[in-house]
Amino acid sequence: MRTISIYELKAQLSEYIDMIEGGKEEEIVILKNNKTVARITKCHEDEAPIRLGAGLLVAEAKPFVLKSDEDRLDALFGY
């Protein structure tokens, strides 16, 4: 795990993305004023999130993985 500032991320974003994609780093933690504000990790195709819409406001978004189409329907429509 590597820890970097937002300034460093902005200056070398493509290099950090390449590190994650190539497996050199498993996770990169982004700091702002010495506090963790984000993490960069590799996104696996089977873990791709479902987009619910551009107008959706979420106070704290947490990633989740839907294993089947039935799970997707439950998440979207509450069936």
N, CA, C and O atoms as a Maestro MAE file, in Angstrom:
{
 s_m_m2io_version
 :::
 2.0.0
}

f_m_ct {
 s_m_title
 :::
 protein
 m_atom[316] {
  # First column is atom index #
  i_m_mmod_type
  r_m_x_coord
  r_m_y_coord
  r_m_z_coord
  i_m_residue_number
  s_m_chain_name
  s_m_pdb_residue_name
  s_m_pdb_atom_name
  i_m_atomic_number
  :::
  1 25 0.853 -1.180 0.000 1 A "MET " " N  " 7
  2 3 0.000 0.000 0.000 1 A "MET " " CA " 6
  3 2 0.892 1.235 0.000 1 A "MET " " C  " 6
  4 15 1.835 1.343 0.784 1 A "MET " " O  " 8
  5 25 0.579 2.140 -0.877 2 A "ARG " " N  " 7
  6 3 1.327 3.393 -0.978 2 A "ARG " " CA " 6
  7 2 0.402 4.534 -0.539 2 A "ARG " " C  " 6
  8 15 -0.802 4.488 -0.794 2 A "ARG " " O  " 8
  9 25 0.953 5.542 0.109 3 A "THR " " N  " 7
  10 3 0.196 6.707 0.553 3 A "THR " " CA " 6
  11 2 0.773 7.938 -0.130 3 A "THR " " C  " 6
  12 15 1.981 8.175 -0.095 3 A "THR " " O  " 8
  13 25 -0.118 8.728 -0.759 4 A "ILE " " N  " 7
  14 3 0.328 9.915 -1.488 4 A "ILE " " CA " 6
  15 2 -0.619 11.085 -1.231 4 A "ILE " " C  " 6
  16 15 -1.751 10.897 -0.787 4 A "ILE " " O  " 8
  17 25 -0.142 12.287 -1.516 5 A "SER " " N  " 7
  18 3 -0.973 13.484 -1.381 5 A "SER " " CA " 6
  19 2 -1.778 13.706 -2.658 5 A "SER " " C  " 6
  20 15 -1.462 13.149 -3.709 5 A "SER " " O  " 8
  21 25 -2.805 14.513 -2.556 6 A "ILE " " N  " 7
  22 3 -3.601 14.862 -3.739 6 A "ILE " " CA " 6
  23 2 -2.715 15.560 -4.765 6 A "ILE " " C  " 6
  24 15 -2.846 15.312 -5.964 6 A "ILE " " O  " 8
  25 25 -1.827 16.420 -4.315 7 A "TYR " " N  " 7
  26 3 -0.921 17.127 -5.223 7 A "TYR " " CA " 6
  27 2 -0.096 16.135 -6.038 7 A "TYR " " C  " 6
  28 15 0.028 16.272 -7.255 7 A "TYR " " O  " 8
  29 25 0.471 15.129 -5.354 8 A "GLU " " N  " 7
  30 3 1.277 14.124 -6.035 8 A "GLU " " CA " 6
  31 2 0.422 13.307 -7.004 8 A "GLU " " C  " 6
  32 15 0.869 12.977 -8.102 8 A "GLU " " O  " 8
  33 25 -0.800 12.985 -6.601 9 A "LEU " " N  " 7
  34 3 -1.705 12.232 -7.472 9 A "LEU " " CA " 6
  35 2 -2.004 13.011 -8.749 9 A "LEU " " C  " 6
  36 15 -1.963 12.455 -9.847 9 A "LEU " " O  " 8
  37 25 -2.303 14.291 -8.603 10 A "LYS " " N  " 7
  38 3 -2.603 15.117 -9.777 10 A "LYS " " CA " 6
  39 2 -1.418 15.179 -10.737 10 A "LYS " " C  " 6
  40 15 -1.597 15.183 -11.955 10 A "LYS " " O  " 8
  41 25 -0.226 15.227 -10.189 11 A "ALA " " N  " 7
  42 3 0.967 15.352 -11.021 11 A "ALA " " CA " 6
  43 2 1.316 14.055 -11.745 11 A "ALA " " C  " 6
  44 15 1.908 14.090 -12.824 11 A "ALA " " O  " 8
  45 25 0.953 12.899 -11.157 12 A "GLN " " N  " 7
  46 3 1.395 11.621 -11.715 12 A "GLN " " CA " 6
  47 2 0.263 10.594 -11.776 12 A "GLN " " C  " 6
  48 15 0.497 9.408 -11.544 12 A "GLN " " O  " 8
  49 25 -0.945 11.027 -12.079 13 A "LEU " " N  " 7
  50 3 -2.103 10.136 -12.062 13 A "LEU " " CA " 6
  51 2 -1.924 8.922 -12.961 13 A "LEU " " C  " 6
  52 15 -2.188 7.799 -12.531 13 A "LEU " " O  " 8
  53 25 -1.488 9.118 -14.187 14 A "SER " " N  " 7
  54 3 -1.380 7.981 -15.108 14 A "SER " " CA " 6
  55 2 -0.367 6.948 -14.605 14 A "SER " " C  " 6
  56 15 -0.560 5.749 -14.805 14 A "SER " " O  " 8
  57 25 0.696 7.395 -13.962 15 A "GLU " " N  " 7
  58 3 1.681 6.458 -13.414 15 A "GLU " " CA " 6
  59 2 1.076 5.607 -12.290 15 A "GLU " " C  " 6
  60 15 1.341 4.408 -12.211 15 A "GLU " " O  " 8
  61 25 0.265 6.223 -11.423 16 A "TYR " " N  " 7
  62 3 -0.356 5.478 -10.334 16 A "TYR " " CA " 6
  63 2 -1.411 4.509 -10.857 16 A "TYR " " C  " 6
  64 15 -1.549 3.404 -10.332 16 A "TYR " " O  " 8
  65 25 -2.143 4.904 -11.867 17 A "ILE " " N  " 7
  66 3 -3.117 3.999 -12.482 17 A "ILE " " CA " 6
  67 2 -2.387 2.801 -13.086 17 A "ILE " " C  " 6
  68 15 -2.838 1.664 -12.948 17 A "ILE " " O  " 8
  69 25 -1.265 3.054 -13.754 18 A "ASP " " N  " 7
  70 3 -0.470 1.959 -14.331 18 A "ASP " " CA " 6
  71 2 0.046 1.012 -13.249 18 A "ASP " " C  " 6
  72 15 0.088 -0.200 -13.458 18 A "ASP " " O  " 8
  73 25 0.442 1.560 -12.083 19 A "MET " " N  " 7
  74 3 0.918 0.725 -10.975 19 A "MET " " CA " 6
  75 2 -0.187 -0.222 -10.500 19 A "MET " " C  " 6
  76 15 0.053 -1.411 -10.286 19 A "MET " " O  " 8
  77 25 -1.392 0.315 -10.340 20 A "ILE " " N  " 7
  78 3 -2.528 -0.492 -9.897 20 A "ILE " " CA " 6
  79 2 -2.864 -1.537 -10.956 20 A "ILE " " C  " 6
  80 15 -3.021 -2.718 -10.645 20 A "ILE " " O  " 8
  81 25 -2.970 -1.105 -12.185 21 A "GLU " " N  " 7
  82 3 -3.347 -1.999 -13.285 21 A "GLU " " CA " 6
  83 2 -2.317 -3.114 -13.477 21 A "GLU " " C  " 6
  84 15 -2.681 -4.259 -13.743 21 A "GLU " " O  " 8
  85 25 -1.043 -2.781 -13.344 22 A "GLY " " N  " 7
  86 3 0.022 -3.756 -13.534 22 A "GLY " " CA " 6
  87 2 0.293 -4.638 -12.329 22 A "GLY " " C  " 6
  88 15 1.092 -5.571 -12.418 22 A "GLY " " O  " 8
  89 25 -0.356 -4.363 -11.198 23 A "GLY " " N  " 7
  90 3 -0.179 -5.182 -10.010 23 A "GLY " " CA " 6
  91 2 1.002 -4.795 -9.141 23 A "GLY " " C  " 6
  92 15 1.312 -5.503 -8.182 23 A "GLY " " O  " 8
  93 25 1.680 -3.678 -9.452 24 A "LYS " " N  " 7
  94 3 2.806 -3.233 -8.619 24 A "LYS " " CA " 6
  95 2 2.336 -2.721 -7.264 24 A "LYS " " C  " 6
  96 15 3.057 -2.826 -6.271 24 A "LYS " " O  " 8
  97 25 1.142 -2.174 -7.224 25 A "GLU " " N  " 7
  98 3 0.521 -1.706 -5.976 25 A "GLU " " CA " 6
  99 2 -0.885 -2.283 -5.910 25 A "GLU " " C  " 6
  100 15 -1.601 -2.303 -6.911 25 A "GLU " " O  " 8
  101 25 -1.275 -2.748 -4.741 26 A "GLU " " N  " 7
  102 3 -2.624 -3.279 -4.559 26 A "GLU " " CA " 6
  103 2 -3.611 -2.159 -4.236 26 A "GLU " " C  " 6
  104 15 -4.782 -2.212 -4.612 26 A "GLU " " O  " 8
  105 25 -3.108 -1.143 -3.530 27 A "GLU " " N  " 7
  106 3 -3.960 -0.032 -3.114 27 A "GLU " " CA " 6
  107 2 -3.109 1.212 -2.955 27 A "GLU " " C  " 6
  108 15 -1.974 1.140 -2.484 27 A "GLU " " O  " 8
  109 25 -3.659 2.360 -3.349 28 A "ILE " " N  " 7
  110 3 -3.000 3.644 -3.134 28 A "ILE " " CA " 6
  111 2 -3.966 4.501 -2.327 28 A "ILE " " C  " 6
  112 15 -5.111 4.708 -2.729 28 A "ILE " " O  " 8
  113 25 -3.497 4.999 -1.187 29 A "VAL " " N  " 7
  114 3 -4.311 5.830 -0.298 29 A "VAL " " CA " 6
  115 2 -3.998 7.293 -0.584 29 A "VAL " " C  " 6
  116 15 -2.833 7.686 -0.645 29 A "VAL " " O  " 8
  117 25 -5.044 8.095 -0.758 30 A "ILE " " N  " 7
  118 3 -4.910 9.523 -1.077 30 A "ILE " " CA " 6
  119 2 -5.166 10.340 0.190 30 A "ILE " " C  " 6
  120 15 -6.176 10.155 0.869 30 A "ILE " " O  " 8
  121 25 -4.228 11.250 0.498 31 A "LEU " " N  " 7
  122 3 -4.335 12.099 1.679 31 A "LEU " " CA " 6
  123 2 -4.597 13.552 1.295 31 A "LEU " " C  " 6
  124 15 -4.079 14.058 0.299 31 A "LEU " " O  " 8
  125 25 -5.411 14.200 2.108 32 A "LYS " " N  " 7
  126 3 -5.618 15.650 1.999 32 A "LYS " " CA " 6
  127 2 -5.475 16.191 3.415 32 A "LYS " " C  " 6
  128 15 -6.212 15.795 4.318 32 A "LYS " " O  " 8
  129 25 -4.529 17.090 3.599 33 A "ASN " " N  " 7
  130 3 -4.236 17.621 4.938 33 A "ASN " " CA " 6
  131 2 -3.956 16.488 5.927 33 A "ASN " " C  " 6
  132 15 -4.420 16.508 7.067 33 A "ASN " " O  " 8
  133 25 -3.187 15.503 5.463 34 A "ASN " " N  " 7
  134 3 -2.784 14.339 6.273 34 A "ASN " " CA " 6
  135 2 -3.944 13.474 6.753 34 A "ASN " " C  " 6
  136 15 -3.803 12.744 7.734 34 A "ASN " " O  " 8
  137 25 -5.088 13.546 6.076 35 A "LYS " " N  " 7
  138 3 -6.232 12.690 6.393 35 A "LYS " " CA " 6
  139 2 -6.603 11.899 5.150 35 A "LYS " " C  " 6
  140 15 -6.593 12.441 4.045 35 A "LYS " " O  " 8
  141 25 -6.929 10.628 5.317 36 A "THR " " N  " 7
  142 3 -7.327 9.787 4.194 36 A "THR " " CA " 6
  143 2 -8.658 10.277 3.628 36 A "THR " " C  " 6
  144 15 -9.637 10.434 4.358 36 A "THR " " O  " 8
  145 25 -8.678 10.515 2.315 37 A "VAL " " N  " 7
  146 3 -9.903 10.960 1.664 37 A "VAL " " CA " 6
  147 2 -10.361 10.008 0.565 37 A "VAL " " C  " 6
  148 15 -11.525 10.048 0.166 37 A "VAL " " O  " 8
  149 25 -9.461 9.147 0.065 38 A "ALA " " N  " 7
  150 3 -9.833 8.227 -1.009 38 A "ALA " " CA " 6
  151 2 -8.817 7.107 -1.112 38 A "ALA " " C  " 6
  152 15 -7.717 7.188 -0.566 38 A "ALA " " O  " 8
  153 25 -9.208 6.059 -1.823 39 A "ARG " " N  " 7
  154 3 -8.333 4.930 -2.099 39 A "ARG " " CA " 6
  155 2 -8.494 4.550 -3.562 39 A "ARG " " C  " 6
  156 15 -9.595 4.597 -4.110 39 A "ARG " " O  " 8
  157 25 -7.391 4.176 -4.185 40 A "ILE " " N  " 7
  158 3 -7.427 3.674 -5.553 40 A "ILE " " CA " 6
  159 2 -7.112 2.187 -5.483 40 A "ILE " " C  " 6
  160 15 -6.073 1.794 -4.952 40 A "ILE " " O  " 8
  161 25 -8.004 1.360 -6.018 41 A "THR " " N  " 7
  162 3 -7.787 -0.077 -6.099 41 A "THR " " CA " 6
  163 2 -8.196 -0.552 -7.480 41 A "THR " " C  " 6
  164 15 -8.897 0.155 -8.204 41 A "THR " " O  " 8
  165 25 -7.765 -1.731 -7.838 42 A "LYS " " N  " 7
  166 3 -8.111 -2.290 -9.135 42 A "LYS " " CA " 6
  167 2 -9.579 -2.703 -9.142 42 A "LYS " " C  " 6
  168 15 -10.060 -3.333 -8.200 42 A "LYS " " O  " 8
  169 25 -10.272 -2.350 -10.188 43 A "CYS " " N  " 7
  170 3 -11.665 -2.720 -10.363 43 A "CYS " " CA " 6
  171 2 -11.708 -3.974 -11.222 43 A "CYS " " C  " 6
  172 15 -11.227 -3.976 -12.355 43 A "CYS " " O  " 8
  173 25 -12.282 -5.032 -10.683 44 A "HIS " " N  " 7
  174 3 -12.431 -6.267 -11.438 44 A "HIS " " CA " 6
  175 2 -13.768 -6.219 -12.173 44 A "HIS " " C  " 6
  176 15 -14.758 -5.724 -11.633 44 A "HIS " " O  " 8
  177 25 -13.796 -6.721 -13.377 45 A "GLU " " N  " 7
  178 3 -14.988 -6.622 -14.227 45 A "GLU " " CA " 6
  179 2 -16.235 -7.161 -13.535 45 A "GLU " " C  " 6
  180 15 -17.312 -6.585 -13.682 45 A "GLU " " O  " 8
  181 25 -16.111 -8.259 -12.781 46 A "ASP " " N  " 7
  182 3 -17.282 -8.822 -12.107 46 A "ASP " " CA " 6
  183 2 -17.704 -8.019 -10.875 46 A "ASP " " C  " 6
  184 15 -18.727 -8.324 -10.263 46 A "ASP " " O  " 8
  185 25 -16.932 -7.003 -10.507 47 A "GLU " " N  " 7
  186 3 -17.271 -6.161 -9.367 47 A "GLU " " CA " 6
  187 2 -17.724 -4.767 -9.793 47 A "GLU " " C  " 6
  188 15 -17.848 -3.872 -8.957 47 A "GLU " " O  " 8
  189 25 -17.969 -4.579 -11.084 48 A "ALA " " N  " 7
  190 3 -18.353 -3.259 -11.579 48 A "ALA " " CA " 6
  191 2 -19.665 -2.820 -10.933 48 A "ALA " " C  " 6
  192 15 -20.623 -3.593 -10.900 48 A "ALA " " O  " 8
  193 25 -19.722 -1.603 -10.426 49 A "PRO " " N  " 7
  194 3 -20.949 -1.127 -9.781 49 A "PRO " " CA " 6
  195 2 -22.053 -0.839 -10.790 49 A "PRO " " C  " 6
  196 15 -21.784 -0.625 -11.973 49 A "PRO " " O  " 8
  197 25 -23.272 -0.835 -10.324 50 A "ILE " " N  " 7
  198 3 -24.426 -0.473 -11.144 50 A "ILE " " CA " 6
  199 2 -24.669 1.014 -10.964 50 A "ILE " " C  " 6
  200 15 -24.684 1.514 -9.839 50 A "ILE " " O  " 8
  201 25 -24.858 1.720 -12.066 51 A "ARG " " N  " 7
  202 3 -25.161 3.144 -11.981 51 A "ARG " " CA " 6
  203 2 -26.654 3.312 -11.776 51 A "ARG " " C  " 6
  204 15 -27.457 2.765 -12.533 51 A "ARG " " O  " 8
  205 25 -27.025 4.065 -10.759 52 A "LEU " " N  " 7
  206 3 -28.435 4.274 -10.451 52 A "LEU " " CA " 6
  207 2 -28.963 5.584 -11.009 52 A "LEU " " C  " 6
  208 15 -30.177 5.786 -11.032 52 A "LEU " " O  " 8
  209 25 -28.104 6.473 -11.455 53 A "GLY " " N  " 7
  210 3 -28.551 7.726 -12.033 53 A "GLY " " CA " 6
  211 2 -27.693 8.882 -11.580 53 A "GLY " " C  " 6
  212 15 -27.133 8.861 -10.484 53 A "GLY " " O  " 8
  213 25 -27.592 9.889 -12.423 54 A "ALA " " N  " 7
  214 3 -26.712 11.019 -12.151 54 A "ALA " " CA " 6
  215 2 -27.216 11.880 -11.003 54 A "ALA " " C  " 6
  216 15 -26.412 12.540 -10.344 54 A "ALA " " O  " 8
  217 25 -28.516 11.897 -10.741 55 A "GLY " " N  " 7
  218 3 -29.068 12.755 -9.706 55 A "GLY " " CA " 6
  219 2 -29.045 12.163 -8.318 55 A "GLY " " C  " 6
  220 15 -29.480 12.816 -7.370 55 A "GLY " " O  " 8
  221 25 -28.554 10.951 -8.168 56 A "LEU " " N  " 7
  222 3 -28.544 10.282 -6.878 56 A "LEU " " CA " 6
  223 2 -27.499 10.907 -5.956 56 A "LEU " " C  " 6
  224 15 -26.319 10.975 -6.300 56 A "LEU " " O  " 8
  225 25 -27.936 11.357 -4.798 57 A "LEU " " N  " 7
  226 3 -27.018 11.910 -3.807 57 A "LEU " " CA " 6
  227 2 -26.863 10.911 -2.679 57 A "LEU " " C  " 6
  228 15 -27.851 10.417 -2.136 57 A "LEU " " O  " 8
  229 25 -25.630 10.617 -2.330 58 A "VAL " " N  " 7
  230 3 -25.352 9.645 -1.284 58 A "VAL " " CA " 6
  231 2 -24.391 10.284 -0.287 58 A "VAL " " C  " 6
  232 15 -23.350 10.813 -0.676 58 A "VAL " " O  " 8
  233 25 -24.740 10.234 0.999 59 A "ALA " " N  " 7
  234 3 -23.881 10.825 2.019 59 A "ALA " " CA " 6
  235 2 -22.564 10.068 2.124 59 A "ALA " " C  " 6
  236 15 -21.501 10.678 2.231 59 A "ALA " " O  " 8
  237 25 -22.633 8.745 2.092 60 A "GLU " " N  " 7
  238 3 -21.421 7.937 2.165 60 A "GLU " " CA " 6
  239 2 -21.625 6.718 1.282 60 A "GLU " " C  " 6
  240 15 -22.398 5.822 1.621 60 A "GLU " " O  " 8
  241 25 -20.937 6.684 0.159 61 A "ALA " " N  " 7
  242 3 -21.082 5.575 -0.769 61 A "ALA " " CA " 6
  243 2 -20.145 4.449 -0.365 61 A "ALA " " C  " 6
  244 15 -18.964 4.680 -0.101 61 A "ALA " " O  " 8
  245 25 -20.668 3.236 -0.317 62 A "LYS " " N  " 7
  246 3 -19.855 2.067 -0.018 62 A "LYS " " CA " 6
  247 2 -20.004 1.084 -1.181 62 A "LYS " " C  " 6
  248 15 -21.120 0.831 -1.635 62 A "LYS " " O  " 8
  249 25 -18.901 0.534 -1.661 63 A "PRO " " N  " 7
  250 3 -18.999 -0.404 -2.779 63 A "PRO " " CA " 6
  251 2 -19.691 -1.696 -2.363 63 A "PRO " " C  " 6
  252 15 -19.579 -2.140 -1.220 63 A "PRO " " O  " 8
  253 25 -20.401 -2.285 -3.305 64 A "PHE " " N  " 7
  254 3 -21.021 -3.573 -3.074 64 A "PHE " " CA " 6
  255 2 -20.966 -4.369 -4.360 64 A "PHE " " C  " 6
  256 15 -20.839 -3.805 -5.447 64 A "PHE " " O  " 8
  257 25 -21.062 -5.670 -4.234 65 A "VAL " " N  " 7
  258 3 -20.983 -6.556 -5.392 65 A "VAL " " CA " 6
  259 2 -22.275 -7.339 -5.478 65 A "VAL " " C  " 6
  260 15 -22.719 -7.938 -4.498 65 A "VAL " " O  " 8
  261 25 -22.872 -7.330 -6.649 66 A "LEU " " N  " 7
  262 3 -24.079 -8.098 -6.891 66 A "LEU " " CA " 6
  263 2 -23.688 -9.372 -7.634 66 A "LEU " " C  " 6
  264 15 -23.067 -9.308 -8.695 66 A "LEU " " O  " 8
  265 25 -24.046 -10.509 -7.088 67 A "LYS " " N  " 7
  266 3 -23.601 -11.790 -7.630 67 A "LYS " " CA " 6
  267 2 -24.495 -12.321 -8.743 67 A "LYS " " C  " 6
  268 15 -24.042 -13.135 -9.548 67 A "LYS " " O  " 8
  269 25 -25.744 -11.888 -8.811 68 A "SER " " N  " 7
  270 3 -26.635 -12.435 -9.823 68 A "SER " " CA " 6
  271 2 -27.583 -11.363 -10.326 68 A "SER " " C  " 6
  272 15 -27.669 -10.276 -9.755 68 A "SER " " O  " 8
  273 25 -28.293 -11.678 -11.402 69 A "ASP " " N  " 7
  274 3 -29.291 -10.745 -11.932 69 A "ASP " " CA " 6
  275 2 -30.408 -10.520 -10.922 69 A "ASP " " C  " 6
  276 15 -30.968 -9.426 -10.846 69 A "ASP " " O  " 8
  277 25 -30.733 -11.550 -10.148 70 A "GLU " " N  " 7
  278 3 -31.768 -11.410 -9.132 70 A "GLU " " CA " 6
  279 2 -31.356 -10.390 -8.075 70 A "GLU " " C  " 6
  280 15 -32.178 -9.591 -7.625 70 A "GLU " " O  " 8
  281 25 -30.084 -10.417 -7.679 71 A "ASP " " N  " 7
  282 3 -29.569 -9.420 -6.732 71 A "ASP " " CA " 6
  283 2 -29.694 -8.020 -7.309 71 A "ASP " " C  " 6
  284 15 -30.024 -7.074 -6.593 71 A "ASP " " O  " 8
  285 25 -29.431 -7.888 -8.603 72 A "ARG " " N  " 7
  286 3 -29.526 -6.579 -9.252 72 A "ARG " " CA " 6
  287 2 -30.955 -6.045 -9.190 72 A "ARG " " C  " 6
  288 15 -31.161 -4.865 -8.904 72 A "ARG " " O  " 8
  289 25 -31.935 -6.893 -9.453 73 A "LEU " " N  " 7
  290 3 -33.336 -6.473 -9.379 73 A "LEU " " CA " 6
  291 2 -33.705 -6.084 -7.966 73 A "LEU " " C  " 6
  292 15 -34.393 -5.086 -7.752 73 A "LEU " " O  " 8
  293 25 -33.245 -6.875 -6.984 74 A "ASP " " N  " 7
  294 3 -33.532 -6.546 -5.583 74 A "ASP " " CA " 6
  295 2 -32.951 -5.178 -5.226 74 A "ASP " " C  " 6
  296 15 -33.615 -4.368 -4.580 74 A "ASP " " O  " 8
  297 25 -31.728 -4.926 -5.643 75 A "ALA " " N  " 7
  298 3 -31.066 -3.669 -5.308 75 A "ALA " " CA " 6
  299 2 -31.746 -2.476 -5.971 75 A "ALA " " C  " 6
  300 15 -31.871 -1.409 -5.371 75 A "ALA " " O  " 8
  301 25 -32.183 -2.666 -7.211 76 A "LEU " " N  " 7
  302 3 -32.792 -1.553 -7.941 76 A "LEU " " CA " 6
  303 2 -34.247 -1.305 -7.583 76 A "LEU " " C  " 6
  304 15 -34.676 -0.158 -7.461 76 A "LEU " " O  " 8
  305 25 -35.016 -2.397 -7.411 77 A "PHE " " N  " 7
  306 3 -36.455 -2.232 -7.278 77 A "PHE " " CA " 6
  307 2 -37.043 -2.775 -5.981 77 A "PHE " " C  " 6
  308 15 -38.237 -2.609 -5.730 77 A "PHE " " O  " 8
  309 25 -36.226 -3.420 -5.155 78 A "GLY " " N  " 7
  310 3 -36.705 -3.925 -3.878 78 A "GLY " " CA " 6
  311 2 -37.604 -5.137 -4.005 78 A "GLY " " C  " 6
  312 15 -38.430 -5.373 -3.123 78 A "GLY " " O  " 8
  313 25 -37.477 -5.907 -5.058 79 A "TYR " " N  " 7
  314 3 -38.309 -7.117 -5.233 79 A "TYR " " CA " 6
  315 2 -37.870 -8.186 -4.290 79 A "TYR " " C  " 6
  316 15 -38.443 -9.275 -4.283 79 A "TYR " " O  " 8
  :::
 }
 m_bond[315] {
  # First column is bond index #
  i_m_from
  i_m_to
  i_m_order
  :::
  1 1 2 1
  2 2 3 1
  3 3 4 2
  4 3 5 1
  5 5 6 1
  6 6 7 1
  7 7 8 2
  8 7 9 1
  9 9 10 1
  10 10 11 1
  11 11 12 2
  12 11 13 1
  13 13 14 1
  14 14 15 1
  15 15 16 2
  16 15 17 1
  17 17 18 1
  18 18 19 1
  19 19 20 2
  20 19 21 1
  21 21 22 1
  22 22 23 1
  23 23 24 2
  24 23 25 1
  25 25 26 1
  26 26 27 1
  27 27 28 2
  28 27 29 1
  29 29 30 1
  30 30 31 1
  31 31 32 2
  32 31 33 1
  33 33 34 1
  34 34 35 1
  35 35 36 2
  36 35 37 1
  37 37 38 1
  38 38 39 1
  39 39 40 2
  40 39 41 1
  41 41 42 1
  42 42 43 1
  43 43 44 2
  44 43 45 1
  45 45 46 1
  46 46 47 1
  47 47 48 2
  48 47 49 1
  49 49 50 1
  50 50 51 1
  51 51 52 2
  52 51 53 1
  53 53 54 1
  54 54 55 1
  55 55 56 2
  56 55 57 1
  57 57 58 1
  58 58 59 1
  59 59 60 2
  60 59 61 1
  61 61 62 1
  62 62 63 1
  63 63 64 2
  64 63 65 1
  65 65 66 1
  66 66 67 1
  67 67 68 2
  68 67 69 1
  69 69 70 1
  70 70 71 1
  71 71 72 2
  72 71 73 1
  73 73 74 1
  74 74 75 1
  75 75 76 2
  76 75 77 1
  77 77 78 1
  78 78 79 1
  79 79 80 2
  80 79 81 1
  81 81 82 1
  82 82 83 1
  83 83 84 2
  84 83 85 1
  85 85 86 1
  86 86 87 1
  87 87 88 2
  88 87 89 1
  89 89 90 1
  90 90 91 1
  91 91 92 2
  92 91 93 1
  93 93 94 1
  94 94 95 1
  95 95 96 2
  96 95 97 1
  97 97 98 1
  98 98 99 1
  99 99 100 2
  100 99 101 1
  101 101 102 1
  102 102 103 1
  103 103 104 2
  104 103 105 1
  105 105 106 1
  106 106 107 1
  107 107 108 2
  108 107 109 1
  109 109 110 1
  110 110 111 1
  111 111 112 2
  112 111 113 1
  113 113 114 1
  114 114 115 1
  115 115 116 2
  116 115 117 1
  117 117 118 1
  118 118 119 1
  119 119 120 2
  120 119 121 1
  121 121 122 1
  122 122 123 1
  123 123 124 2
  124 123 125 1
  125 125 126 1
  126 126 127 1
  127 127 128 2
  128 127 129 1
  129 129 130 1
  130 130 131 1
  131 131 132 2
  132 131 133 1
  133 133 134 1
  134 134 135 1
  135 135 136 2
  136 135 137 1
  137 137 138 1
  138 138 139 1
  139 139 140 2
  140 139 141 1
  141 141 142 1
  142 142 143 1
  143 143 144 2
  144 143 145 1
  145 145 146 1
  146 146 147 1
  147 147 148 2
  148 147 149 1
  149 149 150 1
  150 150 151 1
  151 151 152 2
  152 151 153 1
  153 153 154 1
  154 154 155 1
  155 155 156 2
  156 155 157 1
  157 157 158 1
  158 158 159 1
  159 159 160 2
  160 159 161 1
  161 161 162 1
  162 162 163 1
  163 163 164 2
  164 163 165 1
  165 165 166 1
  166 166 167 1
  167 167 168 2
  168 167 169 1
  169 169 170 1
  170 170 171 1
  171 171 172 2
  172 171 173 1
  173 173 174 1
  174 174 175 1
  175 175 176 2
  176 175 177 1
  177 177 178 1
  178 178 179 1
  179 179 180 2
  180 179 181 1
  181 181 182 1
  182 182 183 1
  183 183 184 2
  184 183 185 1
  185 185 186 1
  186 186 187 1
  187 187 188 2
  188 187 189 1
  189 189 190 1
  190 190 191 1
  191 191 192 2
  192 191 193 1
  193 193 194 1
  194 194 195 1
  195 195 196 2
  196 195 197 1
  197 197 198 1
  198 198 199 1
  199 199 200 2
  200 199 201 1
  201 201 202 1
  202 202 203 1
  203 203 204 2
  204 203 205 1
  205 205 206 1
  206 206 207 1
  207 207 208 2
  208 207 209 1
  209 209 210 1
  210 210 211 1
  211 211 212 2
  212 211 213 1
  213 213 214 1
  214 214 215 1
  215 215 216 2
  216 215 217 1
  217 217 218 1
  218 218 219 1
  219 219 220 2
  220 219 221 1
  221 221 222 1
  222 222 223 1
  223 223 224 2
  224 223 225 1
  225 225 226 1
  226 226 227 1
  227 227 228 2
  228 227 229 1
  229 229 230 1
  230 230 231 1
  231 231 232 2
  232 231 233 1
  233 233 234 1
  234 234 235 1
  235 235 236 2
  236 235 237 1
  237 237 238 1
  238 238 239 1
  239 239 240 2
  240 239 241 1
  241 241 242 1
  242 242 243 1
  243 243 244 2
  244 243 245 1
  245 245 246 1
  246 246 247 1
  247 247 248 2
  248 247 249 1
  249 249 250 1
  250 250 251 1
  251 251 252 2
  252 251 253 1
  253 253 254 1
  254 254 255 1
  255 255 256 2
  256 255 257 1
  257 257 258 1
  258 258 259 1
  259 259 260 2
  260 259 261 1
  261 261 262 1
  262 262 263 1
  263 263 264 2
  264 263 265 1
  265 265 266 1
  266 266 267 1
  267 267 268 2
  268 267 269 1
  269 269 270 1
  270 270 271 1
  271 271 272 2
  272 271 273 1
  273 273 274 1
  274 274 275 1
  275 275 276 2
  276 275 277 1
  277 277 278 1
  278 278 279 1
  279 279 280 2
  280 279 281 1
  281 281 282 1
  282 282 283 1
  283 283 284 2
  284 283 285 1
  285 285 286 1
  286 286 287 1
  287 287 288 2
  288 287 289 1
  289 289 290 1
  290 290 291 1
  291 291 292 2
  292 291 293 1
  293 293 294 1
  294 294 295 1
  295 295 296 2
  296 295 297 1
  297 297 298 1
  298 298 299 1
  299 299 300 2
  300 299 301 1
  301 301 302 1
  302 302 303 1
  303 303 304 2
  304 303 305 1
  305 305 306 1
  306 306 307 1
  307 307 308 2
  308 307 309 1
  309 309 310 1
  310 310 311 1
  311 311 312 2
  312 311 313 1
  313 313 314 1
  314 314 315 1
  315 315 316 2
  :::
 }
}
